Amino acid sequence: MALGERIYRGGIMAKQVPACAGCHSPTGAGIPAQYPRLGGQHGDYTEAQLVAFRSGARANSAQMTAIAARMSDKEIKAVSDYIAGLR
């Protein structure tokens, strides 16, 4: 959980991965009409979507494709698990 929280709140500076909270809000509520709500989303679903962005299978957000491309499986799993706990 600690790794997921660090990524969500602070990003991964060495990989130029921005903090998720910057767009999806600290609580995961998102910014309607711009960035979707993530808080409480099932971890497996979030993980699958990030993997799909990374592979190019999901291509509806160039920003998320670029971000996910710089994340490892471990980082994706950690942040997905953290997001599942946001309320």
C-alpha positions in Angstrom: 0.0 0.0 0.0 2.8 2.4 0.8 4.2 2.2 -2.8 0.7 2.7 -4.2 0.0 5.8 -2.0 3.4 7.3 -3.0 2.6 6.9 -6.7 -1.0 8.2 -6.4 0.0 11.2 -4.3 3.5 12.0 -5.6 4.0 10.2 -8.9 7.4 8.6 -9.8 9.7 11.5 -10.5 12.5 9.4 -11.9 10.2 8.0 -14.6 8.3 11.3 -15.2 5.0 9.7 -14.0 2.8 12.5 -12.5 0.8 12.0 -9.4 -2.6 10.5 -10.1 -4.1 12.9 -7.5 -3.2 15.8 -9.8 -5.9 14.9 -12.2 -8.1 12.4 -10.4 -8.1 14.4 -7.1 -6.6 13.3 -3.7 -9.8 11.4 -2.8 -10.2 9.8 -6.3 -13.3 11.8 -7.0 -11.9 12.9 -10.4 -12.8 16.1 -12.2 -16.1 15.6 -14.0 -16.0 16.0 -17.7 -12.2 15.9 -17.7 -10.8 13.1 -15.5 -12.9 10.1 -14.3 -13.6 9.1 -10.7 -11.2 6.3 -9.6 -11.9 6.1 -5.9 -13.4 2.7 -4.9 -12.9 1.2 -8.4 -12.0 -2.5 -8.2 -8.2 -3.0 -8.1 -8.3 -5.7 -10.8 -10.3 -3.4 -13.1 -7.9 -0.5 -12.6 -4.9 -2.7 -13.1 -6.4 -4.1 -16.4 -7.1 -0.6 -17.7 -3.5 0.6 -17.0 -2.1 -2.5 -18.6 -4.4 -1.9 -21.6 -3.2 1.7 -21.8 0.4 0.6 -21.6 0.0 -2.0 -24.4 -2.0 0.3 -26.6 -5.1 -1.9 -26.5 -6.9 1.0 -24.9 -6.1 4.2 -26.9 -8.7 6.7 -25.8 -6.3 8.8 -23.8 -2.8 9.7 -25.2 -1.9 11.1 -21.7 -2.7 7.8 -19.9 -1.0 5.7 -22.6 2.2 7.7 -22.1 1.9 7.5 -18.3 1.2 3.8 -18.2 4.0 3.1 -20.6 6.5 4.3 -18.0 5.1 2.1 -15.2 6.2 -1.4 -14.2 3.8 -4.2 -13.4 4.6 -3.8 -9.7 3.9 0.0 -9.8 0.6 -0.6 -11.7 -0.5 -3.2 -9.2 0.4 -1.1 -6.2 -1.4 2.0 -7.4 -4.4 0.0 -8.5 -4.7 -1.6 -5.0 -4.4 1.9 -3.4 -7.1 3.3 -5.6 -9.5 0.5 -4.6 -9.3 1.7 -1.0 -10.0 5.4 -1.8 -13.5 6.6 -0.7 
